[in-house]
Amino acid sequence: MRIINKITNACLIASLIAISSCNKDFLDTQPLGEVSSSAVWNDGPLATAFVNEIYNGLGAGGFEEEMLASYTDEAVFTHTGRGINTVTEGSASASNTGRLSGTYAWSSMYTRIRACNVALQNLETSTIDEALNERLQGEIHFLRAYYYHQLARYYGGVPLVTQVYGLDEDYTIARSSYAETIDFIVSECELAIGKLTGLSMQKGRATAVAAMALKSRVLLYAASDLHDIPTASAKSSVISGFANKELIGYTSGDQASRWQAAKVAARAVIDAASGYKFNLDAPVSAEEGRMNYISISMGGGSAAPGVDGTAASELLFARYNVPDKDEWGGPYAGLFNGPNGYHNWAGNTPIGELVDEYEMMDGTKFSWSSPAHKAAPYKNRDPRFYASIMFDGSDWKPRNLISGDVDPANQIQTGQYDLIVGGATITFQGLDTRRSSIEDWNGTRTGYYMRKFIDPDPAIVENNTKQFIPWPFFRYTEAVFNYVEACLELGEEEEARNWMNKIRFRAGMPAVTESGTALMDRYRNERRIEMLFEEQRYHDARRWMIAPTTLGRKIHFINVVGKFKPGKSLTGTYKHDESIYDYSYTPVEDINHENRSWADKMYFTPIHRDEMNKNDKLIQNPGYND
């Protein structure tokens, strides 16, 4: 037996020696969980996968739980402890910036910019298909432009990094001027346009038209008062006292020429794409206007193919969600913001200042001073109001699907009402209030709920049911607004009214006829209403330098009370019924949940102290060095 074992062992050793002498590389294997850089950039699918990951810097778009709308006079964030009030109350500092979204925070944007730089550097020597290489470069230039535009519209001029730093290199770099930053973003957009024009792109990817839309927005912002230093300095002592004004705006040059450039860029988008129902010469009905707006908000509004070969629509670039991927954000926008009486979280709720800005159907202003308006504040308003806001008594989904048979009428209840229970009159707290019998901690503070961007499908009612509505990074109507604004700034009022009325006709609203300052005011309100919750208002109020009277004003909630009419009563289950109840609506100023205040330093976001400590060449934004 020992002899057999010795022979076996000897044969095994001899075999191993023979194998190793024939193939000395048998231990030289690739890690199963990793792919080498050379393999990535010389393989089309792997290179595409790398670029796909860069898109993750877009996050959920604006469908985060804490929406940018709650930093503005659109909404308030219901829950506490999220750092939003640090911004809304004007107390941000370099050491306490308040909540910053990863979609624009300094460090997260530079992480994505570095990935763009890595990709562009490697694609220069890549052996993948030439057409694919060109397309990927176009997408990367768009993404790098987008991430830099995010930095620019919060921080101003920023360090322009286009190389890939090694571990031992000096990565400290000074901020570029605002003008240089804008020029760079525009050049990136133009590179993207050149490389993507004529291509048929997959939904959700960058296109030539998307790059044109980004260029339009960037040039519009650049032309605005906040970035015209003579104008901004005259309006703000914080800006006038800043020693490095070139970092936040143009210290020389002609603002009118910048408006002209913005106009040309916006017109290019209008001509290259096709929006939704821009061929109207009169207002549609109120119901059609409401449905048009819902269609746009749900991601609809298809049109003829655009110049880049894709099926054009109101959406020029969007963040889509798919059932196969479980993502936090967009699929749960209804959960984040819907009524607590449906077991939702009521996160970002509209405030009275927004609701009051919706015009009456005849185009006149709503006013609490009008007895007729005060008695019935939710009647005969702009059709977009009914597509955007849930208010007391508005119809919603079947509540019995999730909360039991407590509301057969399926109406939003944000007030308190008389009700006969057990033969006695009690004060019944609405099911969607903070004193509801259903999740009272998640109720609205304002008396309103978000309606826009929440799927009305009655089957999507439970709080764990996803919805799949795209986030609109850029849509055709924004480009039209950009064009209108540039025309107004250049004195071309007839052209501005023509295009603005196209938007209003689609919504069922009458034409505007004003001129001068009144026309500019109508334009700004039209943009505010149409682009609601789309991350426009925060930037618009700042670049127009109207933030002290808009973002910084005290906010109002609504108090709704329903009292029985003489001789009338209701027993058992409450429902909104104006034949039984006299309803009163009282705006109430809030300073307890948020005591909003504006400080001019808030025109720009502070660079966090950690970033300042890492890079001694950085200069802090105005107002944050104390």
Buried (B, 14 or more C-beta within 10 A) or exposed (E): EEEEEEEEEEEEEEEEEEEEEEEEEEEEEEEEEEEEEEEBBBBBEBBBEBBEEBBEBBBBBBBBBBBBBBBBBBBBBBBEEBBBBBBBBBBBBBEEBBBBBBBBBBEBBBBBBBBBBBBBEBBEEBEBEEEBBBBBBBBBBBBBBBBBBBBBBBBBBBBBBEEBEEEEEEEEBBBBBBBBBBBBBBEBBBBBBBBBBEBEBEEBBBBBBBBBBBBBBBBBBBBBBBBBBBBBBEBBEBBBEBEBBBBBBBBEEEBEEBBBBBBBBBBBBBEBBBBBBBEBEEBBEBEBBBBBBBBBBBBBBEBEEBBBBBEBBBBBBBBBBEEEEEBEBBBBBBBBBBBBBBBBBBBBBBBBBBBBBBBBBEBEEBEBEEEEBBEEBBEBBBBBBBBBBBBBBBEBBBBEBBBEEBBEBBBBBBBBBBBBEEEEEEEBBBBBBBEBBBBBEBBBBBBBBBBBBBBBEEEBBEBEBBBBBBBBBBBBBBBBBBBBBBBBBBEBBEBBBEBBBBBBBBBBBBBBEEBEEEBBEBBBBBBBBBBBBBBBBBBBBBBBBBBBEBBBBEBBBBBBBBBBBEEEEBEEEBBBBEEBBBBEBEBEEBEEBBEBBBBBBBBBBBBBBEBBEEBEEBBBBBBBEE
